[in-house]
Amino acid sequence: MTPDRRLAGLEDRARLRLPAPVFEYVAQGARDGHTTAAAPGSWRQWPLHPHVLRDVTRVDPGTVVLGRTTAVPFGVAPTTLQRAIHPDGELAIARAVAAADGLMVVSSNAGTTFADLATTGVRWWVQCYLPADRTLALPLLRRAVEAGADAVVLTVDTPVVGTKYSTDPQGTVIWDVVDPSMLRVNFDPGYDDAPGSEKALDLGPHDIDWLRSTTGLPVVVKGVLRGDDAVRAVDAGASAVWVSNHGGRQLDGAVSTASALPGVVAAVHGRAQVYVDGGIRTGIDVVTALALGADHVFLGRLPLWALVDGEHGVRETLSELRDQTLETLRLTGAATVPDTRGLVVVEGAKGL
Ligand SMILES: Cc1cc2nc3c(=O)[nH]c(=O)nc-3n(C[C@H](O)[C@H](O)[C@H](O)COP(=O)(O)O)c2cc1C
């Protein structure tokens, strides 16, 4: 099989190898799954207008993310339950990302301690949700800062968890089969029973400033789909906004990130960085997102499917995606990421 086709086949391999509830947990979207299903093809709504007669002898796919260069323009998005896919879980992904000189965002629900993760030497950010009683978030944030997190990613699209349906005839869901020690190891014991530990329903721009001053880290706001919200986040002190619909796992019917990205980029107008995830499965998707103005691109399910083969599988996948990205850059006449701007024609992105 050619390398490119292998990436496309990762999900099918994972379906065969993983216990059914684990596969379903990763693959599923909220409700009827429309937003999840639409994502992978959505980048093709933007045809590329390649340059020719340009020197692409040397091509550099690196990007600068919050002031530091990463060797590849894609990183790993935060996802729960990596240890249910492979016993090495987050550690396998971290080692593979470190080898690619990339960036990993670690879910607050991770099953690996931040201190253990830091031993891999990976550059990493911590992702968090804020609870109704904000002070309950402090111990986890403190552990992340102490272990060397570079930034904090506040996920803002989850005031409640979007409903998902099980297709298992017996109704077995992931939580029936997963060992609870595989997740949430960075929280204080008893966190979930503490009054006020439920997700905040009153999240607002002031939380961005609170998070920044509490942690001393730059704040990235994840789950933005509208230009006006992106501006509110930036006005409140966000260093970056992350265009995401949570892989379609929250609001089914939400706009694709491929459609939302140009409006957010236009509204932010260079005042902060803009990242994106959602349905990124090929190097062509990566370059299309960069061409639309994303400063970095994140991968959710792709590294999870690859994790079935542990660190080796993730390394291979990241390396193939890098190769595809390099080929696409050459074929579009772009020697660097800034050269990709203008490869896609966007009419009248107004910030919504
Ligand atoms: C199994 C799974 C678990 C996830 N867990 C989290 C999480 O803990 N925090 C978060 O902000 N996003 C979470 N996400 C959303 C991802 O960070 C990302 O936004 C999404 O997966 C991107 O879409 P893609 O899977 O099509 O690449 C999760 C996604 C999946 C598939």
The ligand as an SDF file (V2000), in Angstrom:
LIG
                    3D

 31 33  0  0  0  0  0  0  0  0999 V2000
  -11.8890   10.6490   21.8290 C   0  0  0  0  0  0  0  0  0  0  0  0
  -11.8330   12.1410   21.9070 C   0  0  0  0  0  0  0  0  0  0  0  0
  -11.6450   12.7670   23.1390 C   0  0  0  0  0  0  0  0  0  0  0  0
  -11.5500   14.1620   23.2080 C   0  0  0  0  0  0  0  0  0  0  0  0
  -11.2990   14.7330   24.4280 N   0  0  0  0  0  0  0  0  0  0  0  0
  -11.1360   16.0910   24.4920 C   0  0  0  0  0  0  0  0  0  0  0  0
  -10.7820   16.7130   25.7290 C   0  0  0  0  0  0  0  0  0  0  0  0
  -10.5740   16.0640   26.7440 O   0  0  0  0  0  0  0  0  0  0  0  0
  -10.6720   18.0810   25.7240 N   0  0  0  0  0  0  0  0  0  0  0  0
  -10.8710   18.8410   24.5980 C   0  0  0  0  0  0  0  0  0  0  0  0
  -10.7580   20.0720   24.6410 O   0  0  0  0  0  0  0  0  0  0  0  0
  -11.1800   18.2590   23.4150 N   0  0  0  0  0  0  0  0  0  0  0  0
  -11.3080   16.9200   23.3350 C   0  0  0  0  0  0  0  0  0  0  0  0
  -11.5900   16.3360   22.1310 N   0  0  0  0  0  0  0  0  0  0  0  0
  -11.6870   17.1750   20.9100 C   0  0  0  0  0  0  0  0  0  0  0  0
  -10.3210   17.2760   20.2220 C   0  0  0  0  0  0  0  0  0  0  0  0
   -9.4270   18.0530   20.9940 O   0  0  0  0  0  0  0  0  0  0  0  0
  -10.4240   17.9450   18.8230 C   0  0  0  0  0  0  0  0  0  0  0  0
  -11.0660   19.1860   18.9680 O   0  0  0  0  0  0  0  0  0  0  0  0
  -11.1510   17.1110   17.7720 C   0  0  0  0  0  0  0  0  0  0  0  0
  -10.9500   15.7240   17.9880 O   0  0  0  0  0  0  0  0  0  0  0  0
  -10.6510   17.4940   16.3790 C   0  0  0  0  0  0  0  0  0  0  0  0
  -11.3150   16.8120   15.3670 O   0  0  0  0  0  0  0  0  0  0  0  0
  -10.7300   15.5090   14.6240 P   0  0  0  0  0  0  0  0  0  0  0  0
  -10.8870   14.3740   15.5910 O   0  0  0  0  0  0  0  0  0  0  0  0
  -11.6080   15.3630   13.4320 O   0  0  0  0  0  0  0  0  0  0  0  0
   -9.2960   15.7670   14.2690 O   0  0  0  0  0  0  0  0  0  0  0  0
  -11.6880   14.9430   22.0380 C   0  0  0  0  0  0  0  0  0  0  0  0
  -11.8790   14.3060   20.8090 C   0  0  0  0  0  0  0  0  0  0  0  0
  -11.9330   12.9240   20.7260 C   0  0  0  0  0  0  0  0  0  0  0  0
  -12.1010   12.2840   19.3810 C   0  0  0  0  0  0  0  0  0  0  0  0
  1  2  1  0
  2  3  1  0
  2 30  2  0
  3  4  2  0
  4  5  1  0
  4 28  1  0
  5  6  2  0
  6  7  1  0
  6 13  1  0
  7  8  2  0
  7  9  1  0
  9 10  1  0
 10 11  2  0
 10 12  1  0
 12 13  2  0
 13 14  1  0
 14 15  1  0
 14 28  1  0
 15 16  1  0
 16 17  1  0
 16 18  1  0
 18 19  1  0
 18 20  1  0
 20 21  1  0
 20 22  1  0
 22 23  1  0
 23 24  1  0
 24 25  2  0
 24 26  1  0
 24 27  1  0
 28 29  2  0
 29 30  1  0
 30 31  1  0
M  END
$$$$
